[in-house]
Every structure is written in C-alpha cells, then in structure tokens.
Amino acid sequence: MPHAGHVDAATVRLEEALRTGPFALALRAALAARRMPLQRVQHHLARRGVKLGVTSLSYWQQGARRPQRPESLRAVRMLEEILQLPQDSLIRLLAQPGGRADPERPPARSYRAITGESAAVESLLGELDAPLDGGLHTLSHHEGVRIGARRELLERDSHHIVRAHKEGVDRYVVIHQGDPGCAPERVEVRALENCRRGRVRWDGDSGVVVAELLFDVRLSMGDTHVFRYGIGDGTAGEATEYMRGFSFAGGQYALQVRFTGEVLPVRCHRFARLTATAPPSDRRELTLSGRHRSVHLVETDVTTGILGIGWDWD
C-alpha cells in the first residue's frame, strides 16, 4: 500500500504541475502520482491502438523531446485518460508560449539552486571548464556509502550507466560535498572502472571537492558508457545524513548506507527536498537491516532536487 504522506505529496505536486506546467514536469508528476511505470503506460497505449516506444515516453517526461506530430498528440490525449487526468490538461501545456524544448537537452536546474552552495562550487567547475550539462544523461546510478566507527562518512562508491546526448563526450565531473570539518585536501578520488582520474580541485572553506573522470573512449551521441569511481573521505565529524542533488531529471538512482561501527543509529529515514533549504517531503521511515547493518532507497524515475537518507544516533 502506498505511504499516505507520499500519495498526498505526489498529488499536490501533480495539481501544481498541471496548473503551471511545463508539459514534461506535469507528465512526470502524473506518472509518479499514479505510480505507473513507463512499460505499463506503453501497454495501455498499445491496447488503445497507439504505438509509442518507452524511449519516446522517457524523452517526453525528461523534456528531451516534445510531442508535436498528430500521432504524438493523439498519444497525449490517451495519456490523459490512462493517467486519470482532466481532459486537455496535458494538451493545454503543449500550447504554452515559449514551451518549445531543446530536442537534445532536458530541462536543468543549477547546482547552486538545488544545494544552496556558494559560488565556490561554480568557481571550481569553471577551473575544469565543466558546464552544467556535460553531455551525459544518467540511466542508472547505484551509490554505496559507508559510515565509519567514529560515525563519520568514511567512503562512497558509485556505479554509473550513462548515455551521451552530445558528440565527443569523454569525461564526467564528480562533485563531493564533505561534512562540516572535512579536510578536502585529504579526500581521495579513486577511478575504479572504465575511467581514470584527471584534474582535482577543492575549496577548504566549503569542503567541496571537484574531480574529472576521463573516459578511454570519446562517446558519440546515443552511445552508452558504464564506469565506477570511489571517494575516500573520513576527515570530518559525525554524519547524520547523506544526500545527492540532481540538476537533471530522468534515470534510476539507488542509495545504500552501511554502518560499520559498533553503535548503530536508532532511527533511519529517506527524504526528498526541492532544494537544500526547503522542508523535507516524501519522508519515510527505513528499517535497518540487522544482518547487513544498512538501509537503502531506490528511485526509479529521478526528478530535479535532492534525495537522501538521514539517521539519528540517539
């Protein structure tokens, strides 16, 4: 049974998105509120005589493509029926002025707008000539975080599957935000699979580390790439949460937090935020696995904003 808070929050987001748009946001909100995966939507469309691929649906809800052809607009009207939306609620958003999407880039929000970080992050990215849109869409990201015996963020490991939506992409830029007291000059960036470490920059005041991961191949548009990297930290004080900001929508994200010390947290929960300073939404309690001493979350369709896991030690 869906969590009541999740249903209420999803419904509120859907009503707001249908009222203000844009189309991609409204479609994502409708899919989330109805808890309907794209494969199931495709099945319902096929039963109504509309042939549309899961990839096209994914592009629509990411904002990377915009339905314009007559058969696509027919599919949108069917989506209103399948997702139990008011008639013309999605079609109306397609008619909004200025709503034409870049066919190769989903809508994005700046890193600062999401995380609230100072200009230090943008300055570090500027030193690496790293734009907000690095030309990669995340298809899947599995992240493991290990909390040490001193309750500190000891290390994290990331396994990425990405697809290039620009020509000539040959790197990925990692941003690591240390906890208060972090010594960024001692943080280690490890290239573990299908990448190698390039330039690394850090800022002592904010505890931010930015690093290049260079690919051995130059990706063409549509190419996929699998790579893995790790961050060794362990330099800060007690950690009470781990969160990740998403500037782009789309893809799957899984986060597992493992506690390795003798003392375990008394409570754990997952949360989402529109920004770092916004109140948490979609907060749900998580059960700590006694055997593996870990908790996890899985988000099958990421939206822009923040996802994370928090815990209480006392």
Backbone bond lengths (Angstrom), bond angles and torsions (degrees), N, CA, C in turn:
res aa  C-N    CA-C-N  psi(-1)  N-CA   C-N-CA  omega(-1)  CA-C   N-CA-C  phi
1 M - - - 1.466 - - 1.527 109.01 -
2 P 1.341 119.32 132.13 1.448 120.99 179.76 1.526 110.98 -60.99
3 H 1.329 115.95 145.00 1.455 121.65 176.86 1.525 109.36 -66.02
4 A 1.334 116.96 134.43 1.461 121.26 -173.85 1.521 111.69 -60.06
5 G 1.341 117.43 -42.76 1.450 120.34 179.46 1.507 112.20 -62.76
6 H 1.352 115.48 -36.76 1.462 120.29 179.38 1.525 110.01 -65.49
7 V 1.335 117.28 -43.99 1.457 121.20 -178.88 1.518 110.14 -62.91
8 D 1.345 117.69 -44.70 1.458 121.56 -179.12 1.527 110.75 -63.09
9 A 1.318 116.26 -46.68 1.460 120.02 -179.36 1.523 111.04 -64.00
10 A 1.321 116.83 -41.49 1.464 120.77 179.70 1.521 110.84 -65.03
11 T 1.314 116.99 -38.74 1.463 120.83 179.67 1.517 110.77 -66.68
12 V 1.327 116.41 -42.06 1.470 119.99 177.92 1.518 110.57 -61.90
13 R 1.339 117.05 -43.64 1.467 120.32 179.22 1.522 111.00 -63.31
14 L 1.333 116.61 -38.85 1.458 120.44 179.96 1.526 110.77 -64.96
15 E 1.323 117.01 -46.78 1.467 119.95 -179.11 1.520 111.08 -60.74
16 E 1.329 116.27 -41.16 1.461 120.06 179.13 1.526 111.07 -66.92
17 A 1.329 116.96 -42.84 1.470 120.61 -178.73 1.526 111.50 -65.56
18 L 1.331 117.27 -39.12 1.465 120.03 178.06 1.523 111.40 -66.53
19 R 1.314 115.90 -28.06 1.461 119.73 -179.17 1.527 111.55 -79.88
20 T 1.343 117.19 -39.10 1.467 119.69 -171.54 1.523 114.19 -110.66
21 G 1.353 117.38 -20.17 1.451 119.79 -176.07 1.515 111.19 76.19
22 P 1.323 118.05 -167.17 1.462 126.30 -2.59 1.528 112.54 -74.74
23 F 1.322 114.99 179.63 1.461 121.27 -175.97 1.524 112.45 -55.46
24 A 1.345 118.16 -47.42 1.469 120.95 -176.30 1.523 111.25 -60.44
25 L 1.336 116.40 -43.05 1.461 120.32 179.89 1.524 110.63 -64.43
26 A 1.344 116.87 -41.82 1.464 120.38 179.87 1.524 111.27 -64.19
27 L 1.327 116.98 -40.20 1.460 119.98 179.42 1.524 110.16 -66.42
28 R 1.328 118.34 -43.35 1.468 120.58 177.43 1.525 111.00 -60.65
29 A 1.324 115.85 -42.57 1.464 120.10 -178.74 1.526 110.59 -65.02
30 A 1.339 117.14 -38.21 1.463 120.59 179.25 1.527 111.03 -66.93
31 L 1.319 116.94 -42.68 1.463 120.63 178.30 1.527 110.79 -62.74
32 A 1.342 116.49 -40.02 1.460 120.02 179.53 1.526 111.42 -69.16
33 A 1.329 116.81 -42.55 1.462 120.41 -177.82 1.528 111.53 -65.88
34 R 1.328 116.33 -35.65 1.468 119.87 -179.67 1.527 111.94 -89.73
35 R 1.346 115.37 -4.22 1.476 121.58 179.04 1.533 110.43 52.26
36 M 1.326 114.75 51.57 1.463 120.51 -174.20 1.529 110.18 -119.34
37 P 1.322 119.05 113.86 1.468 121.06 177.95 1.523 111.38 -68.46
38 L 1.325 115.84 158.14 1.462 120.71 -176.07 1.526 112.05 -62.27
39 Q 1.334 117.81 -34.59 1.461 120.10 179.77 1.531 111.29 -62.56
40 R 1.323 115.90 -37.60 1.460 119.65 178.90 1.529 110.96 -70.78
41 V 1.334 116.38 -39.01 1.465 119.99 176.03 1.523 110.15 -60.59
42 Q 1.327 116.32 -44.97 1.465 120.33 178.36 1.520 111.15 -58.65
43 H 1.327 116.88 -40.37 1.477 121.44 179.02 1.525 110.31 -62.28
44 H 1.322 117.43 -44.57 1.467 120.79 179.57 1.527 111.16 -64.33
45 L 1.334 116.78 -39.22 1.467 119.71 177.63 1.523 111.16 -63.83
46 A 1.331 116.26 -43.07 1.464 120.33 179.78 1.526 111.17 -60.86
47 R 1.320 117.35 -38.69 1.466 120.99 178.77 1.522 111.55 -65.18
48 R 1.335 116.06 -23.06 1.463 120.81 178.07 1.519 111.75 -96.60
49 G 1.322 116.91 9.66 1.454 121.26 176.26 1.508 115.16 83.90
50 V 1.338 117.34 15.37 1.463 121.26 -179.65 1.520 108.46 -109.97
51 K 1.334 117.10 117.85 1.458 121.42 179.01 1.526 109.44 -95.57
52 L 1.317 115.84 115.76 1.464 121.40 -179.74 1.516 108.35 -146.92
53 G 1.333 117.18 130.65 1.454 121.44 -177.47 1.522 112.87 -76.54
54 V 1.320 115.29 155.56 1.457 120.84 176.63 1.524 110.50 -61.25
55 T 1.332 116.86 -35.18 1.460 120.33 179.24 1.521 111.30 -61.59
56 S 1.350 116.96 -42.65 1.466 120.27 178.56 1.527 111.18 -63.87
57 L 1.321 116.31 -42.54 1.460 119.89 177.22 1.527 111.04 -60.87
58 S 1.328 115.13 -41.71 1.465 119.45 178.99 1.516 110.96 -63.52
59 Y 1.328 117.50 -43.24 1.460 120.76 177.87 1.531 111.08 -61.41
60 W 1.335 116.98 -40.10 1.465 120.27 179.30 1.517 111.36 -61.64
61 Q 1.333 116.96 -46.94 1.459 118.69 -175.90 1.529 112.42 -77.51
62 Q 1.323 117.88 -15.76 1.470 121.33 172.73 1.527 111.62 -84.48
63 G 1.344 116.80 -21.34 1.450 120.74 -173.79 1.508 113.27 88.79
64 A 1.345 117.13 7.08 1.462 120.66 -179.69 1.522 111.97 -79.45
65 R 1.305 117.97 -21.57 1.462 123.77 174.61 1.516 108.10 -136.38
66 R 1.338 115.91 157.69 1.460 121.07 -178.51 1.521 108.86 -132.93
67 P 1.347 118.60 123.90 1.471 120.24 -179.03 1.526 110.89 -64.23
68 Q 1.346 114.88 126.97 1.461 119.99 -178.05 1.518 112.37 -134.48
69 R 1.345 117.80 -34.76 1.457 120.76 -176.72 1.524 110.44 -71.04
70 P 1.325 117.56 156.72 1.471 120.74 -177.67 1.525 113.32 -54.62
71 E 1.356 117.57 -42.06 1.461 119.01 -179.43 1.533 111.43 -68.35
72 S 1.345 115.93 -30.37 1.460 119.58 177.38 1.525 110.96 -70.74
73 L 1.332 115.97 -40.38 1.466 119.37 178.64 1.527 110.81 -66.71
74 R 1.327 116.68 -32.94 1.474 119.76 174.79 1.519 109.82 -63.90
75 A 1.332 116.42 -40.11 1.459 120.15 177.95 1.521 111.13 -63.18
76 V 1.340 117.37 -37.94 1.461 120.62 178.71 1.525 110.50 -62.50
77 R 1.324 116.59 -41.36 1.473 118.95 178.20 1.528 110.44 -64.35
78 M 1.318 117.04 -36.35 1.464 119.91 176.13 1.529 110.83 -66.85
79 L 1.336 116.57 -35.14 1.461 120.33 178.19 1.529 110.93 -62.81
80 E 1.328 116.56 -38.09 1.465 119.39 177.64 1.524 110.73 -59.58
81 E 1.320 115.79 -38.70 1.462 120.44 179.23 1.530 111.04 -71.89
82 I 1.322 116.11 -46.36 1.477 120.83 -177.22 1.527 111.19 -63.75
83 L 1.328 116.75 -40.05 1.456 121.66 -177.25 1.524 113.12 -90.27
84 Q 1.335 115.67 6.60 1.467 121.55 176.06 1.530 111.75 57.85
85 L 1.328 114.51 51.47 1.454 121.15 179.80 1.526 109.54 -107.72
86 P 1.326 117.53 158.05 1.471 119.69 175.92 1.524 110.96 -59.88
87 Q 1.317 115.51 146.49 1.466 120.26 -179.34 1.533 110.37 -59.14
88 D 1.313 116.72 135.57 1.466 125.75 178.43 1.532 113.60 70.80
89 S 1.326 118.33 7.47 1.469 119.82 -177.22 1.526 112.17 -66.63
90 L 1.341 117.63 -37.00 1.465 120.66 176.65 1.521 111.62 -85.30
91 I 1.317 117.15 -40.90 1.471 121.60 178.74 1.525 110.09 -56.79
92 R 1.326 116.11 -40.71 1.467 121.03 -178.73 1.533 111.12 -59.28
93 L 1.344 116.42 -37.80 1.463 120.16 -178.11 1.520 111.79 -69.96
94 L 1.316 117.03 -28.45 1.464 120.21 177.80 1.522 111.82 -68.35
95 A 1.322 115.97 -20.49 1.460 120.30 -178.68 1.514 112.73 -91.57
96 Q 1.330 117.08 1.02 1.463 119.78 -179.36 1.522 110.61 -63.97
97 P 1.333 118.31 136.63 1.471 120.16 176.76 1.509 110.92 -65.19
98 G 1.319 114.94 143.17 1.460 119.68 178.43 1.505 113.77 72.80
99 G 1.328 116.42 12.13 1.452 119.05 -175.64 1.508 114.12 -93.44
100 R 1.298 117.48 11.50 1.460 119.82 -178.19 1.521 110.39 -74.28
101 A 1.295 116.42 128.15 1.464 120.49 -175.21 1.515 111.77 -90.95
102 D 1.319 115.12 148.47 1.458 120.62 168.61 1.519 107.28 -63.59
103 P 1.354 118.95 123.47 1.461 119.85 -173.77 1.512 114.31 -66.72
104 E 1.336 118.08 -9.63 1.457 118.07 -177.22 1.526 113.12 -122.77
105 R 1.313 117.56 8.60 1.456 118.13 -176.48 1.513 111.05 -143.30
106 P 1.337 118.48 122.55 1.454 120.32 176.58 1.512 110.44 -73.95
107 P 1.342 117.86 159.62 1.454 119.64 179.54 1.521 110.83 -62.84
108 A 1.321 116.13 145.65 1.462 120.59 -176.90 1.513 109.96 -131.68
109 R 1.344 115.19 158.57 1.446 122.17 171.63 1.518 106.83 -122.51
110 S 1.325 116.53 146.56 1.450 119.49 -176.29 1.521 110.91 -67.34
111 Y 1.324 115.58 154.29 1.462 121.18 178.47 1.522 109.62 -60.55
112 R 1.337 116.70 -39.63 1.461 119.71 -179.05 1.525 111.09 -65.86
113 A 1.342 117.16 -39.98 1.464 120.04 -179.20 1.519 111.46 -61.96
114 I 1.326 117.29 -33.46 1.466 120.82 -177.89 1.520 111.60 -84.18
115 T 1.318 117.28 -48.45 1.458 120.56 -172.25 1.517 113.78 -91.64
116 G 1.341 117.48 -19.13 1.450 120.09 -176.63 1.512 113.13 75.84
117 E 1.331 117.81 11.27 1.466 120.41 -178.70 1.533 110.71 -67.69
118 S 1.307 115.13 156.80 1.456 121.22 179.73 1.524 110.02 -74.13
119 A 1.314 113.76 -179.36 1.462 119.83 -179.20 1.524 111.74 -66.11
120 A 1.349 118.14 -9.05 1.463 120.49 -179.33 1.517 111.57 -58.50
121 V 1.341 116.59 -40.22 1.467 119.97 -179.43 1.518 110.13 -63.24
122 E 1.326 116.51 -48.69 1.458 119.85 -179.74 1.520 110.97 -62.57
123 S 1.341 116.57 -34.62 1.466 119.99 177.83 1.522 110.94 -65.33
124 L 1.339 116.86 -43.06 1.465 120.55 179.17 1.520 110.76 -64.64
125 L 1.337 116.20 -42.57 1.466 119.32 177.47 1.521 110.75 -62.68
126 G 1.333 115.65 -36.41 1.455 119.47 178.47 1.522 112.25 -64.12
127 E 1.339 116.88 -34.68 1.462 120.28 177.85 1.522 111.56 -64.21
128 L 1.334 116.19 -27.56 1.465 120.29 178.69 1.522 112.00 -96.86
129 D 1.333 116.53 6.35 1.472 121.01 -177.15 1.530 110.04 53.46
130 A 1.321 116.09 44.28 1.460 120.99 -175.53 1.525 109.92 -104.18
131 P 1.342 118.62 110.30 1.464 120.62 177.05 1.523 110.60 -75.56
132 L 1.337 116.44 165.16 1.459 120.84 176.91 1.516 110.88 -57.40
133 D 1.325 115.95 -45.86 1.455 120.70 178.91 1.519 108.33 -96.57
134 G 1.333 116.29 102.69 1.456 120.86 -179.32 1.507 114.40 -83.38
135 G 1.341 117.11 6.40 1.453 120.44 176.97 1.511 114.83 89.53
136 L 1.343 117.34 10.23 1.460 121.10 -178.13 1.518 110.84 -123.69
137 H 1.323 116.37 135.01 1.464 122.13 169.53 1.524 107.82 -101.80
138 T 1.312 117.40 132.98 1.459 121.17 177.56 1.523 110.30 -80.91
139 L 1.315 116.22 123.39 1.457 121.63 174.31 1.521 110.48 -90.23
140 S 1.329 116.21 -39.80 1.457 121.31 -179.60 1.519 109.23 -154.41
141 H 1.333 115.58 139.02 1.458 121.15 178.57 1.520 107.87 -141.01
142 H 1.324 116.64 115.39 1.468 122.60 177.78 1.514 107.50 -111.13
143 E 1.322 115.83 120.85 1.463 120.91 -174.47 1.523 110.03 -122.61
144 G 1.324 116.31 129.87 1.452 122.06 176.22 1.514 110.44 -114.73
145 V 1.329 116.81 130.97 1.460 122.55 -178.63 1.522 108.73 -119.07
146 R 1.319 117.29 135.86 1.464 121.11 179.19 1.529 109.53 -117.04
147 I 1.325 115.20 126.52 1.458 122.36 178.09 1.524 107.95 -100.41
148 G 1.336 117.07 128.25 1.454 121.86 -171.96 1.514 114.87 -84.21
149 A 1.330 115.00 -175.73 1.461 122.26 -176.14 1.529 112.15 -66.39
150 R 1.334 117.55 -25.19 1.470 121.09 177.28 1.521 111.55 -91.12
151 R 1.345 116.43 12.78 1.471 123.58 -179.35 1.527 111.18 70.23
152 E 1.320 117.46 18.36 1.457 122.22 -178.94 1.528 110.96 -92.98
153 L 1.337 115.82 156.76 1.458 120.57 171.89 1.526 106.73 -72.37
154 L 1.316 115.16 106.46 1.461 120.48 -173.17 1.524 111.85 -84.28
155 E 1.326 116.25 -48.30 1.463 119.69 -179.88 1.518 110.18 -164.09
156 R 1.317 115.32 164.14 1.467 120.96 173.47 1.521 109.40 -142.43
157 D 1.319 114.41 151.03 1.464 121.93 -176.79 1.527 107.61 -129.42
158 S 1.319 117.68 131.61 1.464 122.34 -177.29 1.518 111.10 -123.43
159 H 1.331 115.10 132.90 1.463 123.35 176.40 1.523 107.10 -118.13
160 H 1.337 116.62 113.69 1.463 122.67 -174.24 1.533 111.37 -111.13
161 I 1.331 115.32 142.46 1.462 122.46 164.59 1.524 106.08 -123.90
162 V 1.329 116.44 121.37 1.459 120.39 -174.59 1.529 109.98 -128.81
163 R 1.351 114.67 161.65 1.467 120.94 173.51 1.526 108.13 -129.19
164 A 1.323 116.25 134.33 1.466 120.91 179.98 1.522 110.21 -78.87
165 H 1.320 116.11 133.98 1.465 119.52 173.13 1.533 110.77 -116.96
166 K 1.348 114.66 16.23 1.452 121.32 171.23 1.522 108.06 -137.11
167 E 1.303 116.47 164.10 1.460 121.22 178.43 1.530 110.66 -84.24
168 G 1.343 115.44 141.81 1.450 120.74 170.40 1.512 115.94 78.47
169 V 1.330 118.86 21.91 1.462 120.57 179.83 1.527 109.48 -73.00
170 D 1.334 116.81 129.31 1.469 119.31 -176.83 1.524 113.53 -137.65
171 R 1.344 117.61 17.05 1.454 119.20 179.66 1.525 111.04 -159.62
172 Y 1.335 113.97 165.12 1.462 122.99 174.42 1.518 106.48 -134.42
173 V 1.321 117.50 139.48 1.460 121.48 -178.41 1.525 109.82 -107.40
174 V 1.327 116.07 123.45 1.458 124.01 -178.75 1.524 109.68 -94.55
175 I 1.333 116.21 136.67 1.462 121.74 172.72 1.522 107.86 -118.81
176 H 1.324 116.69 124.05 1.468 121.57 177.33 1.516 108.93 -118.66
177 Q 1.336 116.45 123.36 1.455 122.27 176.60 1.517 109.19 -103.52
178 G 1.317 116.91 109.87 1.455 120.60 179.00 1.518 112.03 -74.70
179 D 1.323 116.94 157.21 1.455 122.40 175.31 1.528 109.73 -72.64
180 P 1.349 117.83 164.40 1.468 120.09 178.63 1.520 111.91 -52.04
181 G 1.326 115.67 132.76 1.458 121.21 -177.01 1.509 114.06 92.70
182 C 1.332 116.95 -2.05 1.466 121.48 -179.97 1.531 110.73 -61.68
183 A 1.336 115.82 141.37 1.466 122.04 173.66 1.530 107.19 -105.60
184 P 1.331 118.55 91.32 1.472 120.57 -171.89 1.524 113.90 -60.95
185 E 1.331 117.39 -26.97 1.464 119.21 179.51 1.527 111.63 -68.30
186 R 1.335 118.21 -15.55 1.461 121.61 179.10 1.525 112.41 -101.42
187 V 1.311 117.58 -2.68 1.464 121.21 178.36 1.526 109.13 -73.95
188 E 1.325 116.22 135.57 1.463 122.06 -177.12 1.527 110.41 -107.59
189 V 1.313 116.13 128.23 1.467 121.95 175.24 1.519 107.82 -102.71
190 R 1.340 117.23 122.56 1.460 121.76 -175.37 1.529 110.26 -115.83
191 A 1.311 116.34 123.27 1.468 121.74 172.97 1.523 107.42 -87.02
192 L 1.340 117.53 114.80 1.458 121.00 -170.29 1.525 114.15 -102.86
193 E 1.330 117.80 -32.91 1.468 118.80 -176.20 1.520 110.02 -156.91
194 N 1.333 116.11 131.14 1.467 124.07 174.52 1.527 113.43 57.57
195 C 1.326 116.70 31.08 1.453 121.45 175.27 1.526 107.97 -162.95
196 R 1.314 116.40 165.85 1.461 121.36 174.46 1.521 108.43 -138.86
197 R 1.304 116.36 151.47 1.455 120.14 -175.45 1.520 110.92 -75.60
198 G 1.325 115.76 135.19 1.456 122.15 175.02 1.517 110.47 -106.14
199 R 1.310 116.85 -133.27 1.459 121.94 -178.06 1.536 110.47 -72.93
200 V 1.326 115.67 145.34 1.462 122.61 177.79 1.525 108.45 -127.54
201 R 1.330 116.67 133.55 1.466 121.89 177.72 1.529 108.35 -131.52
202 W 1.342 117.10 151.00 1.458 119.56 177.25 1.521 110.28 -145.71
203 D 1.328 114.28 163.56 1.453 121.51 177.56 1.519 108.49 -128.17
204 G 1.344 116.85 119.01 1.452 121.03 -174.15 1.507 114.16 -67.34
205 D 1.341 118.18 -32.92 1.463 120.98 -177.08 1.529 112.22 -71.41
206 S 1.328 117.10 -41.02 1.461 120.69 -176.07 1.527 113.13 -93.73
207 G 1.341 117.59 -15.77 1.455 120.11 -177.95 1.513 113.79 73.96
208 V 1.333 117.45 23.17 1.460 122.33 -178.49 1.521 110.65 -96.95
209 V 1.337 115.79 137.92 1.459 122.73 174.35 1.522 107.85 -121.49
210 V 1.319 116.64 133.38 1.463 122.88 178.14 1.519 107.76 -124.19
211 A 1.332 117.10 132.07 1.469 120.13 -176.08 1.518 110.89 -142.80
212 E 1.322 115.19 146.41 1.467 121.95 173.31 1.520 110.35 -87.21
213 L 1.311 116.07 138.50 1.460 121.84 166.04 1.521 106.44 -115.70
214 L 1.329 116.17 115.65 1.460 122.04 -174.85 1.520 109.85 -95.00
215 F 1.342 115.38 133.44 1.459 120.68 177.41 1.527 109.46 -86.99
216 D 1.322 116.37 155.78 1.465 121.23 176.74 1.521 111.71 -84.20
217 V 1.326 116.54 -6.25 1.457 121.72 178.99 1.522 109.08 -127.45
218 R 1.317 115.56 154.85 1.459 121.72 174.52 1.530 107.10 -101.59
219 L 1.335 116.37 116.83 1.459 120.69 -172.54 1.523 111.46 -81.13
220 S 1.327 115.25 137.79 1.458 121.30 170.53 1.522 108.74 -90.13
221 M 1.312 116.75 164.69 1.451 120.47 -179.98 1.530 109.86 -58.08
222 G 1.326 115.87 129.13 1.462 121.13 -179.89 1.511 114.21 94.84
223 D 1.340 117.93 -15.03 1.461 120.65 178.39 1.526 110.39 -69.32
224 T 1.326 115.77 147.29 1.460 121.14 174.78 1.523 109.72 -107.68
225 H 1.324 115.16 158.70 1.461 120.56 179.92 1.519 108.93 -148.49
226 V 1.322 116.32 139.07 1.463 123.00 177.21 1.520 108.04 -114.73
227 F 1.321 117.28 128.59 1.458 119.93 178.77 1.529 109.45 -149.88
228 R 1.324 114.69 163.31 1.470 120.63 -177.22 1.523 109.54 -143.00
229 Y 1.320 115.07 141.32 1.458 120.40 178.92 1.527 109.44 -145.53
230 G 1.321 116.42 164.44 1.454 121.56 179.19 1.515 111.27 -134.06
231 I 1.325 114.98 155.77 1.464 122.17 175.33 1.513 107.62 -123.62
232 G 1.331 117.34 123.13 1.457 122.07 174.47 1.518 109.46 -102.32
233 D 1.320 117.24 118.28 1.463 120.71 -177.20 1.528 109.10 -118.12
234 G 1.316 118.37 -101.91 1.450 120.96 178.67 1.514 114.73 71.81
235 T 1.345 117.61 15.59 1.464 120.57 -175.27 1.517 113.66 -102.20
236 A 1.341 117.49 -8.97 1.465 120.51 -174.13 1.525 111.08 -103.56
237 G 1.333 115.40 -174.44 1.453 121.25 -179.82 1.513 111.95 -87.35
238 E 1.326 115.84 -153.77 1.462 123.04 -174.77 1.529 111.40 -64.01
239 A 1.315 116.14 130.99 1.464 122.25 178.32 1.524 109.45 -99.63
240 T 1.324 116.41 138.83 1.460 121.27 178.36 1.526 113.17 -123.95
241 E 1.340 116.82 -0.19 1.461 119.84 176.78 1.518 109.25 -165.95
242 Y 1.328 114.89 159.85 1.458 121.08 169.79 1.510 106.55 -135.78
243 M 1.330 116.41 130.50 1.462 119.72 -179.65 1.512 110.31 -140.36
244 R 1.341 114.62 156.45 1.461 121.22 179.96 1.524 108.76 -130.35
245 G 1.343 114.99 134.54 1.457 120.60 177.17 1.517 111.28 -93.36
246 F 1.329 116.33 141.78 1.462 122.60 179.97 1.530 109.28 -121.23
247 S 1.329 115.95 113.79 1.460 121.18 177.10 1.517 111.75 -80.40
248 F 1.336 116.75 -23.64 1.464 122.21 -179.10 1.520 109.84 -120.07
249 A 1.308 115.32 149.71 1.455 120.73 176.44 1.526 110.29 -91.30
250 G 1.327 115.18 158.72 1.457 120.51 174.86 1.516 112.82 107.74
251 G 1.319 115.71 154.34 1.447 121.28 177.98 1.512 112.74 90.34
252 Q 1.327 115.24 173.06 1.456 122.71 -179.02 1.523 109.61 -108.82
253 Y 1.323 115.82 143.26 1.459 121.07 178.07 1.523 109.31 -133.47
254 A 1.329 116.10 130.44 1.457 122.16 175.10 1.521 108.61 -126.08
255 L 1.332 116.32 133.82 1.458 122.08 -179.80 1.527 108.77 -127.79
256 Q 1.322 116.04 128.30 1.458 121.89 175.51 1.532 108.34 -123.43
257 V 1.329 116.39 127.89 1.465 122.07 177.21 1.521 108.14 -111.91
258 R 1.332 115.89 123.95 1.468 121.30 -178.35 1.531 109.16 -115.26
259 F 1.343 115.40 134.29 1.456 121.67 -178.85 1.524 108.97 -105.24
260 T 1.339 117.02 123.06 1.468 120.91 -172.47 1.520 113.47 -107.05
261 G 1.328 118.56 -7.19 1.459 120.63 180.00 1.520 112.10 -81.59
262 E 1.332 115.48 175.92 1.462 120.78 179.58 1.515 111.76 -71.09
263 V 1.331 117.31 -35.27 1.455 122.13 -177.99 1.520 109.49 -93.99
264 L 1.340 116.45 128.73 1.451 121.88 179.66 1.528 110.07 -104.34
265 P 1.338 117.47 155.04 1.467 119.40 176.69 1.530 110.80 -65.86
266 V 1.324 114.96 153.37 1.468 119.48 -178.32 1.525 111.70 -87.08
267 R 1.334 117.48 -22.98 1.466 122.20 178.96 1.518 109.27 -146.39
268 C 1.336 116.57 145.70 1.461 122.74 175.64 1.535 108.42 -135.34
269 H 1.321 116.22 150.30 1.463 120.09 178.27 1.528 109.74 -153.54
270 R 1.309 115.47 155.50 1.453 121.67 170.91 1.517 108.58 -99.79
271 F 1.332 116.76 156.05 1.457 120.01 179.25 1.518 109.88 -152.53
272 A 1.311 115.14 162.09 1.457 122.60 173.66 1.515 107.66 -132.79
273 R 1.318 116.72 149.10 1.463 122.06 175.80 1.517 108.56 -141.82
274 L 1.325 116.81 147.72 1.457 119.96 173.27 1.526 109.86 -70.86
275 T 1.336 116.65 -38.10 1.464 123.06 175.86 1.520 107.68 -142.29
276 A 1.330 116.81 171.53 1.458 120.68 -178.60 1.515 112.18 -64.90
277 T 1.339 117.69 -28.20 1.459 121.20 -177.72 1.518 112.78 -95.64
278 A 1.331 117.78 -7.57 1.465 120.72 179.75 1.530 109.89 -76.34
279 P 1.331 117.11 153.95 1.473 119.17 177.79 1.524 110.44 -65.60
280 P 1.339 117.78 147.50 1.467 120.42 179.32 1.516 111.31 -62.79
281 S 1.323 116.14 145.87 1.458 122.35 172.39 1.530 108.02 -128.97
282 D 1.301 115.86 165.89 1.461 120.79 178.84 1.529 111.07 51.55
283 R 1.334 116.56 43.89 1.468 120.77 178.55 1.526 109.04 -80.87
284 R 1.328 115.95 128.77 1.462 120.94 179.73 1.520 109.77 -138.92
285 E 1.318 115.83 137.32 1.452 120.58 178.43 1.529 110.45 -68.63
286 L 1.317 116.49 144.62 1.456 122.88 178.28 1.522 109.45 -118.74
287 T 1.318 115.97 142.21 1.457 121.18 179.01 1.519 109.94 -93.08
288 L 1.312 115.72 125.01 1.461 121.05 179.65 1.524 109.89 -75.84
289 S 1.324 115.73 126.41 1.457 120.85 178.12 1.522 109.74 -73.34
290 G 1.330 116.69 120.16 1.454 120.13 -179.18 1.509 112.81 -65.34
291 R 1.338 116.39 -37.24 1.462 120.27 -176.53 1.519 111.58 -73.27
292 H 1.334 115.35 -46.81 1.462 119.26 -175.84 1.533 112.34 -97.37
293 R 1.341 116.50 -5.93 1.467 121.16 177.24 1.522 111.10 53.00
294 S 1.334 116.07 47.00 1.451 120.00 -175.23 1.523 111.39 -146.78
295 V 1.327 114.85 162.99 1.462 123.15 171.55 1.524 107.28 -133.76
296 H 1.327 115.95 161.69 1.461 118.29 -179.11 1.521 110.68 -151.61
297 L 1.330 114.61 164.35 1.459 122.69 170.21 1.513 108.14 -136.69
298 V 1.338 115.80 154.07 1.464 122.49 175.66 1.520 107.68 -135.15
299 E 1.321 116.62 125.91 1.462 122.74 175.39 1.519 107.65 -117.81
300 T 1.337 116.42 115.11 1.463 119.77 -173.69 1.523 112.95 -82.46
301 D 1.329 117.59 -17.39 1.465 120.39 -178.54 1.520 108.45 -144.14
302 V 1.325 116.07 89.12 1.453 122.40 -173.30 1.526 111.27 -67.92
303 T 1.329 116.04 139.07 1.459 122.11 170.85 1.523 108.50 -113.31
304 T 1.332 116.97 164.14 1.458 119.58 179.15 1.526 110.07 -63.82
305 G 1.316 115.92 143.56 1.454 120.52 -177.53 1.519 110.77 134.29
306 I 1.322 116.16 -149.73 1.461 122.23 -174.43 1.517 110.30 -127.63
307 L 1.332 115.72 137.00 1.452 122.94 170.54 1.521 108.69 -123.47
308 G 1.325 116.45 145.51 1.451 117.11 179.61 1.509 113.83 -167.74
309 I 1.319 114.15 174.92 1.460 123.17 175.67 1.523 107.67 -125.75
310 G 1.337 116.26 132.20 1.455 121.62 177.67 1.528 109.85 -120.22
311 W 1.337 116.50 161.72 1.457 120.15 -179.04 1.529 110.08 -152.84
312 D 1.331 115.32 155.24 1.463 123.06 177.81 1.519 109.08 -113.72
313 W 1.319 116.00 130.89 1.466 119.83 -179.97 1.529 111.69 -84.01
314 D 1.333 117.17 -29.45 1.465 120.01 -176.67 1.528 110.11 -123.93
